[in-house]
Amino acid sequence: MTRRVLLYWKNQYTFHSLNQNPFSYDFLFKFLVIGNAGTGKSCLLHQFIEKKFKDDSNHTIGVEFGSKIINVGGKYVKLQIWDTAGQERFRSVTRSYYRGAAGALLVYDITSRETYNALTNWLTDARMLASQNIVIILCGNKKDLDADREVTFLEASRFAQENELMFLETSALTGENVEEAFVQCARKILNKIESGELDPERMGSGIQYGDAALRQLRSPRRAQAQSAQECGC
């Protein structure tokens, strides 16, 4: 069985498998978690990394950071995740973290119409300040509170479609669709890299090659160099 370890310090989370070199991955993606205060952004991050609910969650002050290596279609991807404060007084601070983000979870609370109505402003900020090709998934959080719902699935689904977003309803409490949200977003970024739409070597893309990918890139070059030397031509 694969053994796992979680390291936590100063609001920072790091996860990796002990059977895998923690520094070995194919790509690094910079991610944001954005949305109004009280939507459960920090709880989503905590559930994604620790696989459990964060009972004593307070409003984020400024920015919290977490990272995790995941397997997406056979590629190891390190997600570098910035959980931003949703309160208006921190917006000038958190906007500086948008630059060069490759992916984002745009979060609202399905029991709060106010958080849903604010989505357009958050979406505008993300598309103006982050990477030009940022991949965004809309997350309707607190799915476990369906009885108190103020925003229907259909309504949010239409908003996502109109704004070319992926969409899932999640529950930071039960863990439903939490990992899937991060994985779907990462998978779409990988697809864009493979199609040539995204270039990891372009400045500000929010994507970096990991050491595993760099080894693969260098291997053909070494093979060509060795072949030329052996040929002696």
TIVO-186133 format. One record per residue: residue number from 1; residue in three letters; y, z, x of N, C-alpha, C in turn. Coordinates in nm, 3 decimals, always signed. Each point is the difference from the previous one (the first is absolute). Layout:
! residues N
  seq  type      n.y      n.z      n.x     ca.y     ca.z     ca.x      c.y      c.z      c.x
  NUM   Ala        Y        Z        X        Y        Z        X        Y        Z        X
...
END
This chain:
! residues 233
  seq  type      n.y      n.z      n.x     ca.y     ca.z     ca.x      c.y      c.z      c.x
    1   Met   -0.121   +0.000   +0.085   +0.121   +0.000   -0.085   +0.125   +0.000   +0.088
    2   Thr   +0.099   -0.078   -0.042   +0.125   -0.007   +0.076   +0.076   +0.130   -0.012
    3   Arg   +0.042   +0.057   +0.112   +0.080   +0.121   +0.000   +0.147   -0.038   +0.001
    4   Arg   +0.081   +0.078   -0.069   +0.142   -0.031   -0.010   +0.082   +0.121   +0.037
    5   Val   +0.121   -0.025   +0.047   +0.089   +0.110   +0.036   +0.140   -0.031   -0.050
    6   Leu   +0.071   +0.101   -0.045   +0.138   -0.013   -0.045   +0.086   +0.090   +0.085
    7   Leu   +0.105   -0.056   +0.057   +0.095   +0.079   +0.078   +0.131   +0.007   -0.077
    8   Tyr   +0.059   +0.121   -0.012   +0.124   +0.016   -0.074   +0.099   +0.084   +0.080
    9   Trp   +0.123   -0.049   +0.010   +0.104   +0.082   +0.062   +0.137   -0.052   -0.043
   10   Lys   +0.087   +0.094   -0.033   +0.138   -0.033   -0.035   +0.010   -0.116   -0.098
   11   Asn   -0.069   +0.012   -0.115   +0.003   -0.102   -0.103   -0.052   -0.134   +0.048
   12   Gln   -0.083   -0.003   +0.103   -0.057   -0.125   +0.049   -0.151   +0.007   -0.014
   13   Tyr   -0.059   -0.109   -0.046   -0.143   -0.004   -0.023   -0.062   -0.114   +0.080
   14   Thr   -0.115   +0.024   +0.062   -0.070   -0.105   +0.072   -0.148   +0.010   -0.033
   15   Phe   -0.061   -0.112   -0.035   -0.141   +0.000   -0.036   -0.074   -0.105   +0.082
   16   His   -0.120   +0.035   +0.047   -0.085   -0.101   +0.059   -0.146   +0.046   -0.002
   17   Ser   -0.090   -0.093   +0.019   -0.142   +0.032   +0.009   -0.033   +0.034   +0.144
   18   Leu   -0.077   +0.108   +0.020   -0.035   +0.041   +0.136   -0.102   -0.095   +0.063
   19   Asn   -0.065   -0.085   -0.083   -0.094   -0.097   +0.054   +0.069   -0.127   +0.046
   20   Gln   +0.131   -0.005   -0.021   +0.078   -0.117   +0.037   +0.113   +0.045   +0.092
   21   Asn   +0.027   -0.079   +0.102   +0.112   +0.032   +0.089   +0.127   +0.009   -0.083
   22   Pro   +0.068   +0.117   -0.007   +0.118   +0.014   -0.087   +0.116   -0.090   +0.042
   23   Phe   -0.006   -0.056   +0.120   +0.109   -0.086   +0.046   -0.038   -0.147   -0.011
   24   Ser   -0.118   -0.029   -0.058   -0.047   -0.137   -0.010   +0.019   -0.054   -0.141
   25   Tyr   +0.083   -0.101   -0.016   +0.020   -0.063   -0.129   +0.051   -0.142   +0.024
   26   Asp   -0.014   -0.084   -0.100   +0.038   -0.141   +0.013   +0.149   -0.021   -0.026
   27   Phe   +0.052   +0.071   -0.100   +0.141   -0.017   -0.035   +0.061   +0.135   -0.036
   28   Leu   +0.130   +0.010   +0.017   +0.078   +0.113   -0.050   +0.101   -0.053   -0.101
   29   Phe   +0.001   +0.059   -0.119   +0.096   -0.039   -0.104   +0.093   +0.117   -0.029
   30   Lys   +0.129   -0.027   -0.007   +0.095   +0.103   -0.042   +0.010   -0.004   -0.152
   31   Phe   -0.023   +0.117   -0.063   +0.003   +0.013   -0.145   +0.110   +0.097   -0.043
   32   Leu   +0.051   -0.023   -0.121   +0.094   +0.093   -0.064   -0.061   +0.051   -0.129
   33   Val   +0.036   +0.121   -0.040   -0.029   +0.049   -0.135   +0.136   +0.034   -0.060
   34   Ile   +0.041   -0.075   -0.103   +0.135   +0.013   -0.054   -0.004   +0.022   -0.152
   35   Gly   +0.108   +0.056   -0.052   +0.011   +0.028   -0.143   +0.077   +0.130   -0.022
   36   Asn   +0.028   +0.029   -0.125   +0.077   +0.120   -0.035   -0.070   +0.129   +0.041
   37   Ala   +0.078   +0.105   +0.015   -0.056   +0.134   +0.026   -0.086   +0.042   -0.118
   38   Gly   -0.109   +0.072   +0.030   -0.085   +0.052   -0.106   -0.107   -0.094   -0.050
   39   Thr   -0.010   -0.119   +0.061   -0.101   -0.097   -0.045   -0.136   +0.025   +0.065
   40   Gly   -0.004   +0.088   +0.101   -0.127   +0.032   +0.065   -0.028   -0.081   +0.125
   41   Lys   +0.105   -0.047   +0.067   -0.018   -0.083   +0.120   -0.070   +0.077   +0.112
   42   Ser   +0.047   +0.122   +0.027   -0.062   +0.081   +0.106   -0.144   +0.036   -0.035
   43   Cys   -0.026   +0.022   -0.128   -0.137   +0.033   -0.044   -0.092   -0.121   +0.016
   44   Leu   +0.052   -0.121   -0.022   -0.078   -0.121   +0.022   -0.038   -0.013   +0.147
   45   Leu   +0.098   +0.023   +0.088   -0.026   -0.008   +0.144   -0.103   +0.104   +0.041
   46   His   +0.015   +0.122   -0.050   -0.091   +0.108   +0.034   -0.142   -0.030   -0.050
   47   Gln   -0.010   -0.050   -0.123   -0.131   -0.035   -0.057   -0.065   -0.114   +0.079
   48   Phe   +0.080   -0.098   +0.041   -0.053   -0.114   +0.076   -0.059   +0.045   +0.133
   49   Ile   +0.069   +0.093   +0.067   -0.043   +0.040   +0.135   -0.099   +0.116   -0.003
   50   Glu   +0.025   +0.098   -0.082   -0.086   +0.120   -0.001   -0.110   -0.004   -0.105
   51   Lys   +0.012   -0.094   -0.096   -0.098   -0.009   -0.108   +0.001   +0.125   -0.088
   52   Lys   +0.117   +0.059   -0.015   +0.012   +0.112   -0.093   +0.144   +0.013   -0.047
   53   Phe   +0.018   +0.070   -0.111   +0.133   +0.013   -0.060   +0.082   +0.105   +0.074
   54   Lys   +0.128   -0.029   +0.012   +0.093   +0.091   +0.067   +0.062   +0.091   -0.106
   55   Asp   -0.050   +0.125   -0.010   +0.043   +0.091   -0.106   +0.145   +0.047   +0.013
   56   Asp   +0.041   +0.027   +0.123   +0.131   +0.062   +0.022   +0.105   -0.102   +0.041
   57   Ser   +0.003   -0.113   -0.067   +0.091   -0.108   +0.039   +0.143   +0.027   -0.046
   58   Asn   +0.093   -0.005   +0.095   +0.143   +0.008   -0.031   +0.062   -0.137   +0.022
   59   His   +0.124   -0.017   -0.047   +0.069   -0.126   +0.022   +0.014   -0.026   +0.151
   60   Thr   -0.025   -0.123   +0.040   +0.014   -0.037   +0.141   +0.147   +0.005   +0.040
   61   Ile   +0.025   +0.057   +0.116   +0.136   +0.004   +0.055   +0.005   -0.102   +0.113
   62   Gly   +0.073   -0.108   -0.023   +0.006   -0.106   +0.101   -0.123   -0.087   -0.006
   63   Val   -0.085   +0.007   +0.103   -0.117   -0.088   +0.009   -0.118   +0.077   +0.057
   64   Glu   -0.120   -0.023   -0.056   -0.124   +0.051   +0.057   -0.080   -0.119   +0.051
   65   Phe   -0.087   +0.028   +0.095   -0.075   -0.108   +0.066   -0.149   +0.029   -0.001
   66   Gly   -0.079   -0.102   -0.019   -0.145   +0.013   +0.008   -0.061   -0.128   +0.052
   67   Ser   -0.120   +0.008   +0.056   -0.068   -0.121   +0.046   -0.149   +0.011   -0.025
   68   Lys   -0.064   -0.114   -0.020   -0.143   -0.004   -0.026   -0.053   -0.138   +0.036
   69   Ile   -0.118   -0.002   +0.060   -0.067   -0.126   +0.032   -0.101   -0.029   -0.110
   70   Ile   +0.009   -0.120   -0.059   -0.092   -0.039   -0.106   -0.068   -0.132   +0.036
   71   Asn   -0.115   -0.023   -0.061   -0.074   -0.125   +0.019   +0.031   -0.091   -0.118
   72   Val   +0.058   -0.116   +0.029   +0.034   -0.095   -0.105   -0.069   -0.133   +0.034
   73   Gly   -0.107   -0.029   -0.070   -0.071   -0.126   +0.023   -0.049   -0.017   +0.142
   74   Gly   -0.043   +0.110   +0.063   -0.052   -0.007   +0.136   +0.105   +0.015   +0.108
   75   Lys   +0.127   +0.008   -0.038   +0.109   +0.023   +0.095   +0.045   +0.145   -0.009
   76   Tyr   +0.019   +0.064   +0.116   +0.054   +0.136   +0.001   +0.152   -0.007   +0.004
   77   Val   +0.061   +0.061   -0.101   +0.146   -0.005   -0.015   +0.054   +0.142   +0.002
   78   Lys   +0.095   +0.026   +0.088   +0.067   +0.129   +0.004   +0.125   -0.008   -0.087
   79   Leu   +0.005   +0.083   -0.104   +0.117   +0.006   -0.086   +0.091   +0.112   +0.050
   80   Gln   +0.122   -0.038   +0.030   +0.103   +0.095   +0.043   +0.091   +0.018   -0.121
   81   Ile   -0.011   +0.113   -0.068   +0.058   +0.014   -0.134   +0.119   +0.095   +0.001
   82   Trp   +0.111   -0.047   -0.053   +0.123   +0.080   -0.009   +0.023   +0.033   -0.147
   83   Asp   -0.009   +0.129   -0.031   +0.020   +0.051   -0.136   +0.145   +0.044   -0.012
   84   Thr   +0.077   -0.073   -0.079   +0.145   +0.022   -0.005   +0.041   +0.092   -0.115
   85   Ala   +0.107   +0.074   +0.021   +0.054   +0.087   -0.105   +0.055   -0.084   -0.114
   86   Gly   -0.023   +0.046   -0.122   +0.046   -0.078   -0.115   +0.134   +0.044   -0.054
   87   Gln   +0.054   +0.109   +0.053   +0.128   +0.049   -0.051   +0.117   -0.082   +0.054
   88   Glu   +0.097   -0.021   -0.084   +0.113   -0.088   +0.032   +0.073   +0.044   +0.127
   89   Arg   +0.010   +0.131   +0.024   +0.078   +0.048   +0.115   -0.065   -0.037   +0.133
   90   Phe   -0.128   -0.039   -0.002   -0.068   -0.038   +0.123   -0.010   -0.152   +0.019
   91   Arg   +0.051   -0.077   -0.096   -0.021   -0.145   +0.003   +0.056   -0.065   +0.126
   92   Ser   +0.116   +0.048   +0.046   +0.061   -0.060   +0.120   -0.087   +0.024   +0.123
   93   Val   -0.072   +0.113   +0.002   -0.089   +0.032   +0.111   -0.127   -0.082   -0.008
   94   Thr   -0.062   -0.002   -0.118   -0.129   -0.066   -0.014   +0.008   -0.151   +0.012
   95   Arg   +0.114   -0.059   -0.037   +0.014   -0.146   +0.011   -0.020   -0.049   +0.143
   96   Ser   +0.034   +0.085   +0.097   -0.014   -0.042   +0.141   -0.147   -0.018   +0.039
   97   Tyr   -0.092   +0.058   -0.078   -0.143   -0.013   +0.030   -0.061   -0.126   -0.061
   98   Tyr   +0.076   -0.071   -0.083   -0.052   -0.120   -0.066   -0.020   -0.116   +0.098
   99   Arg   +0.083   -0.002   +0.103   +0.001   -0.117   +0.090   -0.139   -0.028   +0.057
  100   Gly   -0.042   -0.123   -0.013   -0.125   -0.043   +0.060   -0.125   +0.052   -0.068
  101   Ala   +0.008   +0.038   -0.127   -0.121   +0.045   -0.071   -0.076   -0.121   -0.052
  102   Ala   -0.132   +0.000   +0.021   -0.083   -0.112   -0.044   -0.052   +0.019   -0.142
  103   Gly   -0.014   +0.127   -0.042   -0.053   +0.028   -0.133   +0.065   +0.123   -0.060
  104   Ala   -0.009   +0.011   -0.132   +0.060   +0.116   -0.068   -0.073   +0.031   -0.129
  105   Leu   -0.011   +0.129   -0.029   -0.042   +0.047   -0.131   +0.128   +0.039   -0.075
  106   Leu   +0.025   -0.068   -0.110   +0.116   +0.030   -0.084   -0.052   +0.085   -0.117
  107   Val   +0.039   +0.127   -0.003   -0.065   +0.097   -0.088   +0.094   +0.045   -0.113
  108   Tyr   -0.057   +0.004   -0.121   +0.069   +0.063   -0.113   -0.099   +0.093   -0.069
  109   Asp   +0.050   +0.083   -0.087   -0.081   +0.098   -0.074   -0.020   -0.054   -0.141
  110   Ile   -0.125   -0.020   -0.043   -0.023   -0.060   -0.132   +0.050   +0.089   -0.113
  111   Thr   +0.027   +0.129   +0.029   +0.049   +0.092   -0.103   +0.153   +0.012   +0.000
  112   Ser   +0.065   -0.082   +0.084   +0.146   +0.010   +0.013   +0.065   -0.138   -0.008
  113   Arg   +0.064   -0.027   -0.111   +0.071   -0.127   -0.018   +0.110   -0.017   +0.103
  114   Glu   +0.063   +0.110   +0.039   +0.110   -0.004   +0.098   -0.047   -0.057   +0.134
  115   Thr   -0.118   +0.042   +0.046   -0.049   -0.048   +0.129   -0.036   -0.149   -0.007
  116   Tyr   -0.046   -0.043   -0.118   -0.033   -0.142   -0.020   +0.127   -0.084   -0.001
  117   Asn   +0.103   +0.049   -0.066   +0.127   -0.074   -0.009   +0.067   -0.017   +0.137
  118   Ala   -0.033   +0.087   +0.095   +0.061   -0.006   +0.133   -0.070   -0.100   +0.093
  119   Leu   -0.111   -0.060   -0.044   -0.079   -0.086   +0.088   +0.078   -0.119   +0.054
  120   Thr   +0.085   -0.059   -0.082   +0.075   -0.118   +0.044   +0.087   +0.031   +0.121
  121   Asn   +0.063   +0.117   +0.001   +0.084   +0.038   +0.114   -0.082   +0.018   +0.126
  122   Trp   -0.116   +0.066   -0.013   -0.087   +0.020   +0.117   -0.053   -0.134   +0.053
  123   Leu   -0.034   -0.088   -0.092   -0.052   -0.130   +0.038   +0.105   -0.082   +0.073
  124   Thr   +0.124   +0.006   -0.049   +0.111   -0.072   +0.065   +0.021   +0.050   +0.143
  125   Asp   -0.001   +0.133   +0.017   +0.016   +0.058   +0.134   -0.110   -0.047   +0.094
  126   Ala   -0.125   +0.004   -0.048   -0.114   -0.036   +0.085   +0.009   -0.145   +0.045
  127   Arg   +0.036   -0.089   -0.091   +0.004   -0.143   +0.034   +0.121   -0.037   +0.083
  128   Met   +0.105   +0.080   -0.010   +0.120   -0.027   +0.081   -0.011   +0.058   +0.140
  129   Leu   -0.062   +0.119   +0.012   +0.006   +0.075   +0.125   -0.127   -0.008   +0.084
  130   Ala   -0.113   -0.028   -0.062   -0.126   -0.004   +0.074   -0.029   -0.141   +0.049
  131   Ser   -0.123   -0.025   +0.039   -0.041   -0.132   +0.045   +0.019   -0.101   -0.113
  132   Gln   +0.035   -0.122   +0.035   +0.026   -0.105   -0.099   -0.123   -0.025   -0.087
  133   Asn   -0.118   +0.011   +0.059   -0.125   -0.028   -0.072   -0.075   +0.127   -0.039
  134   Ile   +0.072   +0.109   -0.023   -0.065   +0.127   -0.032   -0.092   -0.015   -0.121
  135   Val   -0.119   +0.058   +0.011   -0.098   +0.000   -0.109   +0.013   +0.133   -0.074
  136   Ile   +0.021   -0.006   -0.131   +0.025   +0.121   -0.078   -0.101   +0.012   -0.113
  137   Ile   -0.055   +0.120   -0.015   -0.088   +0.029   -0.113   +0.065   +0.108   -0.086
  138   Leu   +0.011   -0.027   -0.128   +0.058   +0.094   -0.095   -0.107   +0.099   -0.042
  139   Cys   +0.032   +0.130   +0.012   -0.096   +0.106   -0.035   +0.055   +0.087   -0.112
  140   Gly   -0.066   -0.005   -0.114   +0.033   +0.091   -0.110   -0.080   +0.128   +0.019
  141   Asn   +0.063   +0.102   +0.058   -0.073   +0.122   +0.036   -0.010   +0.097   -0.117
  142   Lys   -0.087   +0.099   +0.017   -0.029   +0.105   -0.098   -0.079   -0.056   -0.120
  143   Lys   -0.093   -0.089   +0.031   -0.085   -0.059   -0.104   -0.081   +0.107   -0.073
  144   Asp   -0.022   +0.113   +0.064   -0.075   +0.109   -0.061   +0.076   +0.064   -0.117
  145   Leu   +0.132   -0.028   -0.010   +0.082   +0.056   -0.109   +0.025   -0.105   -0.109
  146   Asp   -0.103   -0.074   -0.033   +0.013   -0.111   -0.095   +0.054   +0.044   -0.136
  147   Ala   -0.031   +0.121   -0.040   +0.046   +0.050   -0.131   +0.152   +0.013   -0.005
  148   Asp   +0.063   +0.014   +0.116   +0.147   +0.015   +0.006   +0.070   -0.129   +0.043
  149   Arg   -0.071   -0.110   -0.005   +0.052   -0.128   +0.048   +0.127   -0.044   -0.073
  150   Glu   +0.099   -0.048   +0.079   +0.122   -0.060   -0.056   +0.011   -0.148   +0.034
  151   Val   -0.080   -0.045   +0.098   +0.003   -0.141   +0.042   -0.140   -0.058   -0.017
  152   Thr   -0.011   -0.105   -0.081   -0.132   -0.058   -0.025   -0.048   -0.083   +0.120
  153   Phe   -0.131   -0.015   +0.008   -0.060   -0.083   +0.105   +0.049   -0.143   -0.012
  154   Leu   +0.006   -0.052   -0.122   +0.040   -0.139   -0.023   +0.143   -0.024   +0.044
  155   Glu   +0.089   +0.093   -0.032   +0.142   -0.013   +0.037   +0.017   -0.006   +0.152
  156   Ala   -0.067   +0.090   +0.069   +0.010   +0.003   +0.146   -0.066   -0.123   +0.062
  157   Ser   -0.110   -0.044   -0.061   -0.070   -0.119   +0.048   +0.090   -0.123   -0.008
  158   Arg   +0.076   -0.010   -0.107   +0.094   -0.112   -0.017   +0.110   +0.007   +0.105
  159   Phe   +0.052   +0.121   +0.025   +0.104   +0.018   +0.104   -0.054   -0.047   +0.135
  160   Ala   -0.123   +0.039   +0.031   -0.061   -0.039   +0.128   -0.015   -0.152   +0.008
  161   Gln   -0.043   -0.061   -0.108   -0.020   -0.145   -0.002   +0.133   -0.073   +0.019
  162   Glu   +0.102   +0.045   -0.069   +0.132   -0.063   +0.007   +0.060   +0.011   +0.141
  163   Asn   -0.037   +0.107   +0.072   +0.056   +0.023   +0.133   -0.100   -0.028   +0.113
  164   Glu   -0.110   -0.067   -0.034   -0.102   -0.041   +0.097   -0.054   +0.119   +0.081
  165   Leu   -0.036   +0.105   -0.072   -0.056   +0.119   +0.061   -0.145   +0.017   -0.043
  166   Met   -0.081   +0.060   +0.084   -0.130   +0.048   -0.044   +0.024   +0.128   -0.080
  167   Phe   -0.098   +0.040   -0.081   +0.021   +0.116   -0.086   -0.128   +0.078   -0.022
  168   Leu   +0.009   +0.132   +0.013   -0.109   +0.092   -0.031   +0.058   +0.128   -0.059
  169   Glu   -0.075   +0.065   -0.086   +0.034   +0.136   -0.041   -0.086   +0.094   +0.083
  170   Thr   +0.060   +0.106   +0.050   -0.067   +0.090   +0.093   +0.009   +0.144   -0.048
  171   Ser   -0.084   +0.083   +0.060   +0.010   +0.145   -0.023   -0.018   +0.071   +0.133
  172   Ala   +0.108   +0.060   +0.048   -0.009   +0.078   +0.124   -0.085   +0.125   -0.022
  173   Leu   -0.013   +0.044   -0.125   -0.079   +0.119   -0.031   -0.150   -0.028   +0.013
  174   Thr   -0.046   -0.107   -0.065   -0.143   -0.032   +0.001   -0.039   -0.094   +0.113
  175   Gly   +0.099   -0.067   +0.059   -0.027   -0.097   +0.106   -0.025   -0.140   -0.051
  176   Glu   +0.004   -0.020   -0.133   -0.030   -0.132   -0.057   +0.097   -0.106   +0.050
  177   Asn   -0.054   -0.106   +0.057   +0.074   -0.118   +0.047   +0.097   +0.027   +0.116
  178   Val   -0.003   +0.120   +0.057   +0.095   +0.032   +0.107   -0.033   -0.082   +0.126
  179   Glu   -0.124   +0.011   +0.047   -0.038   -0.079   +0.118   +0.008   -0.149   -0.030
  180   Glu   -0.038   -0.038   -0.122   +0.002   -0.141   -0.037   +0.141   -0.058   +0.009
  181   Ala   +0.102   +0.079   -0.032   +0.138   -0.048   +0.008   +0.037   -0.037   +0.144
  182   Phe   -0.031   +0.088   +0.094   +0.030   -0.028   +0.141   -0.084   -0.116   +0.053
  183   Val   -0.127   -0.003   -0.040   -0.090   -0.105   +0.049   +0.040   -0.137   -0.055
  184   Gln   +0.034   -0.008   -0.128   +0.042   -0.127   -0.059   +0.125   -0.055   +0.069
  185   Cys   +0.094   +0.089   +0.028   +0.123   -0.041   +0.067   -0.031   -0.050   +0.141
  186   Ala   -0.084   +0.073   +0.073   -0.037   -0.040   +0.137   -0.077   -0.131   -0.001
  187   Arg   -0.089   -0.017   -0.099   -0.080   -0.123   -0.009   +0.090   -0.123   -0.020
  188   Lys   +0.104   +0.016   -0.084   +0.090   -0.113   -0.024   +0.078   -0.035   +0.126
  189   Ile   +0.039   +0.101   +0.076   +0.070   -0.026   +0.127   -0.093   -0.074   +0.096
  190   Leu   -0.125   +0.044   +0.009   -0.098   -0.068   +0.086   -0.019   -0.146   -0.042
  191   Asn   -0.008   -0.023   -0.131   -0.013   -0.137   -0.050   +0.118   -0.086   +0.041
  192   Lys   +0.120   +0.059   -0.001   +0.119   -0.075   +0.038   +0.002   -0.029   +0.151
  193   Ile   -0.057   +0.092   +0.079   -0.012   -0.024   +0.144   -0.096   -0.115   +0.026
  194   Glu   -0.114   +0.003   -0.070   -0.102   -0.103   +0.019   +0.049   -0.138   -0.046
  195   Ser   +0.084   -0.003   -0.103   +0.052   -0.129   -0.049   +0.118   -0.051   +0.082
  196   Gly   +0.051   +0.084   +0.092   +0.114   -0.039   +0.083   +0.134   +0.032   -0.062
  197   Glu   -0.002   +0.059   -0.120   +0.126   +0.034   -0.067   +0.072   +0.115   +0.071
  198   Leu   -0.078   +0.089   +0.061   +0.056   +0.111   +0.078   -0.044   -0.013   +0.145
  199   Asp   +0.094   +0.025   +0.090   -0.028   -0.007   +0.144   +0.020   +0.138   +0.061
  200   Pro   -0.108   +0.065   +0.045   +0.014   +0.134   +0.059   +0.090   +0.004   +0.123
  201   Glu   +0.020   -0.114   +0.064   +0.083   -0.003   +0.120   +0.149   -0.018   -0.032
  202   Arg   +0.030   -0.023   -0.129   +0.141   -0.016   -0.037   +0.066   +0.136   -0.010
  203   Met   +0.117   +0.012   +0.061   +0.075   +0.126   +0.001   +0.033   +0.043   -0.143
  204   Gly   -0.024   +0.128   -0.031   +0.036   +0.052   -0.131   -0.100   -0.030   -0.110
  205   Ser   -0.119   -0.049   +0.036   -0.100   -0.032   -0.102   -0.067   +0.125   -0.057
  206   Gly   +0.010   +0.112   +0.074   -0.068   +0.121   -0.043   -0.148   +0.000   +0.035
  207   Ile   -0.040   -0.098   +0.083   -0.141   -0.016   +0.037   -0.010   -0.006   +0.152
  208   Gln   -0.099   +0.067   +0.054   -0.027   -0.009   +0.144   -0.150   -0.023   +0.020
  209   Tyr   -0.033   -0.072   +0.106   -0.141   -0.011   +0.037   -0.045   +0.134   +0.058
  210   Gly   -0.121   +0.040   -0.037   -0.060   +0.117   +0.062   -0.075   -0.042   +0.125
  211   Asp   -0.054   +0.097   +0.073   -0.068   -0.033   +0.125   -0.125   -0.085   -0.024
  212   Ala   -0.069   +0.020   -0.112   -0.121   -0.079   -0.029   +0.035   -0.146   -0.019
  213   Ala   +0.108   -0.028   -0.072   +0.042   -0.139   -0.023   +0.049   -0.063   +0.128
  214   Leu   +0.071   +0.078   +0.082   +0.050   -0.054   +0.127   -0.115   -0.038   +0.093
  215   Arg   -0.107   +0.079   -0.001   -0.117   -0.033   +0.082   -0.061   -0.133   -0.044
  216   Gln   -0.004   -0.022   -0.132   -0.056   -0.125   -0.051   +0.089   -0.118   +0.037
  217   Leu   +0.131   +0.023   -0.004   +0.093   -0.108   +0.035   -0.010   -0.035   +0.148
  218   Arg   -0.021   +0.104   +0.083   -0.005   -0.022   +0.144   -0.133   -0.060   +0.045
  219   Ser   -0.106   +0.030   -0.074   -0.134   -0.045   +0.040   -0.009   -0.152   +0.016
  220   Pro   +0.047   -0.081   -0.099   -0.008   -0.145   +0.019   +0.080   -0.047   +0.120
  221   Arg   +0.115   +0.066   +0.027   +0.082   -0.041   +0.114   -0.072   +0.027   +0.131
  222   Arg   -0.068   +0.120   +0.007   -0.074   +0.032   +0.122   -0.115   -0.097   +0.020
  223   Ala   -0.066   -0.035   -0.113   -0.114   -0.092   +0.008   +0.045   -0.137   +0.050
  224   Gln   +0.118   -0.045   -0.049   +0.054   -0.129   +0.045   +0.035   +0.004   +0.148
  225   Ala   +0.059   +0.112   +0.044   +0.041   +0.012   +0.141   -0.124   +0.000   +0.090
  226   Gln   -0.104   +0.073   -0.042   -0.123   +0.006   +0.080   -0.067   -0.136   +0.007
  227   Ser   +0.003   -0.070   -0.113   -0.062   -0.134   -0.007   +0.069   -0.095   +0.095
  228   Ala   +0.134   +0.008   +0.005   +0.078   -0.089   +0.087   -0.029   +0.030   +0.147
  229   Gln   -0.016   +0.132   +0.032   -0.028   +0.037   +0.140   -0.139   -0.047   +0.042
  230   Glu   -0.098   +0.014   -0.089   -0.135   -0.042   +0.032   -0.011   -0.150   +0.015
  231   Cys   +0.081   -0.069   -0.082   -0.002   -0.146   +0.007   +0.055   -0.050   +0.134
  232   Gly   +0.102   +0.068   +0.052   +0.060   -0.038   +0.127   +0.080   -0.129   -0.008
  233   Cys   +0.038   -0.043   -0.121   +0.078   -0.123   -0.011   +0.148   +0.026   -0.009
END
